[in-house]
Amino acid sequence: MNIKLHSHPASTFARRVRIYMAERNLDFPLEYVAMERLAHKRKEYVEMNPYGKVPVLEVDDKFLYESLAIIDFLENTFDENSMLPKNAFLRAQTRMLCGICDTEFANNVTPYFFAKRFLSEDKWDIHGFGKVLKRLKRHFKILSNQLGDKEYMIDGKFGLVEICYAPYLEFHHFLDITMPQNIVSWHNNFKKRKSVEETKPQQ
């Protein structure tokens, strides 16, 4: 089986796959996608991912292009010492929280972070930012209740939920809201982890 990850160092969705690969010691070739030259919008790339986004996992002549699907494939393909809990409820809870990370956090905060990182202030959508921050406040409150006083979200150890959030919490300082203290502590528990540090993009 020939596996290759099409990626870019600044892509948060690609970074979560790279964090996962580092945690599992999965050493596949990384194919650099020159997003700064719009390589992800070119015909040859769109043939792999019709949405023109990274990452893409190339498996022989087939392609996966959603980070959670890629991680799920790798979990099921290389199942020795997998990161999903063995308990059925905890496995389902893990998948639930990873999905919620995307629908309630990552997908909403991505354009916000992009604007704050790469666009001049006169191009910011201030009205849109307000809607995003209101939704994020609610999300952090729910997430805080889910975490409680635990060190990690699931089964007392670093896992897929932390991997899903890590690339986005990296830029929490851009948010004009204060995260709950237990979420700050949770992030501090894993932000210096080797896999997270090694995949850290330039600010």
N, C-alpha and C positions, 0 to 999 in steps of 0.2 A: 504494500500500500504506500503510495507516494502522497505525502501531505505537505502543504505549503500554506503559510499565512500571509496574505496580502495586507499590509499594515502601514501606518504612519505614526511616528513617535508622538505627535500632538493629538491624535485621535483618542478620546476618552473611551469609546466603545471598543476600539482595538486594544487599548491598554488593559482592560479587564481580562481579555483573553490572554494577553501576555503575562499578566500577574498569575493567572491560573496555570499557564504552562510552566512558569518558574516554580510554582508551588509543587507541581507534579513532576518536575524534572523532565518535561516533554520538550525535546530539542528538535524543532522543525525549522526548516529554512524560512526566513522572513523576506518577503518580496516588498521592497520599498515602493509605495505608491506616492508619486510626487503630486500631492494635493495642491501644493503651492503653484503648480503649473496645470492644475485642473485635469490631471491624469485620470482621476476617478470619474470624469464625465466623458471620457473618450469612448469610442465605439467598442474597442476591444475589452475595456473594463466593464462597461455596461452590459456586455454579453455575459459576464460573470455575475454581476449584480445590477439588475435593471433599475434599482433605486440610486445607483451611482454613489454609494457610500462605502466606507471601510468599517470593519474588516470584511474580508472574504477568506474563507477556508477552502482551499482547493484540495480535493481528495480524488486522486487519479483524474478523471475527466468530469467530475461532478463538483458542485459549488454550494456552500452554505454561507449565508450573508447576514445572519442576525447573531449578535454575540452570545445570547443565551442559548440559542440553538447549537452554536459551535461548541460551547462548553458542555452542553448536554450530550452531543455526539462524542466528544472526547471522554466524558465520564463513562459512557457506555462502551466505548471502544477499548479504552485502557482502564479496565475496572479494578485492577489491583491497587489497593490503597486509595480508592476513590474518595472524594471529599464529601459526598452525600452521606448523611447518616443512614445506618442500617434500619432504624426504626421507621416504619411506614408513615406515621403521623409527622415525625420530624422531617422526613424527606419531602412530604407534601407542604409542610410549613416553610421549608427552605425555598421551594419553587414558588410558593405564594409570595414570599417577601422579595424574592428576586424579580418577579413580575411586577410587583407594586413599586419597586425601585424604579423601573422603567416608566410605568404609566403615571406615577405621581411625582417622581423626582427627576430622573435623568432626561426624559423627553421634554419636560417643561423648563429645566434649568439650562439645557444645552445652548439654545439661542441667546439666553441671558449671559452666560459665561463667554460665549463667542464675542458678543458685542463688547463686554467689559474688557476682554483681553486684546481684541484686534481692531476695534472700530473707535473712531474719535467720538467724543461725547455728543457732538451735534447730530450724530447718526443713531443715537440710542432711542429706542421706543419706550419713553418714560411711562406712558399709559399702560403699555403691555407689561413693563417691568412690575408695575403695581399689582396687576392681576397675578403674575407669577409669584410674587412674594406672599400675597395673601394665601395662595394655594400651598406654598411651601410651609408657612407657619402651621397650617392645619396638618400637613404631612408630618412635620417634625414632632408635633404634639402626639400624634398617633404612634409614630415610631418610638418616641420616648416611653410611652406606656407599654409598648411591646417589649422594649429592652428591660425596663425596670432597673433593678440593681445588678443585673448580670454583666459579666465582663464582655461576653460575646453573645450574639443573637440566638444561636442554636447550639445546644448540647455543650455549652461551656467552652467552646474552642473556635478559633479562627476558621472561617468556612466560606462558602459561596456567597452568602449575604454580604459579608465584609468585602469580598472581591468585587461584587457589583457596585457597592457604594464608594469604594476607595478612590477611583479616578475623579469622581465628582466632588467629594468632600475635600479633595486636594485644593479646590478653589473656593472653599466656603468663605474665605475672607472677602470675596467680592460681593457676598450677599449683605444686603442692608437690614439684616435681621439677626437676632441673637439665638443661637441654637440652645436647646435645653442642656443643662450641665452634664447629664448622663450621656447624651449624644457626643458632646465634646470629649468626655472621658473615653467613651467607646472608640472614637476616632483616634485618640492619642494611643490607645492600646495597640493599634495595628499600623499607624502611618509610618512608623520607622521599621517595619518588617522588611526583610531583605528583598522580597519579591516586589514590594511596593516601592522601595527606594530605587531599585535597579531599573524600574520602568518609568520613573518620574520624568515628565517632560520639562523642557526649559520653560521658565515662567514667561 
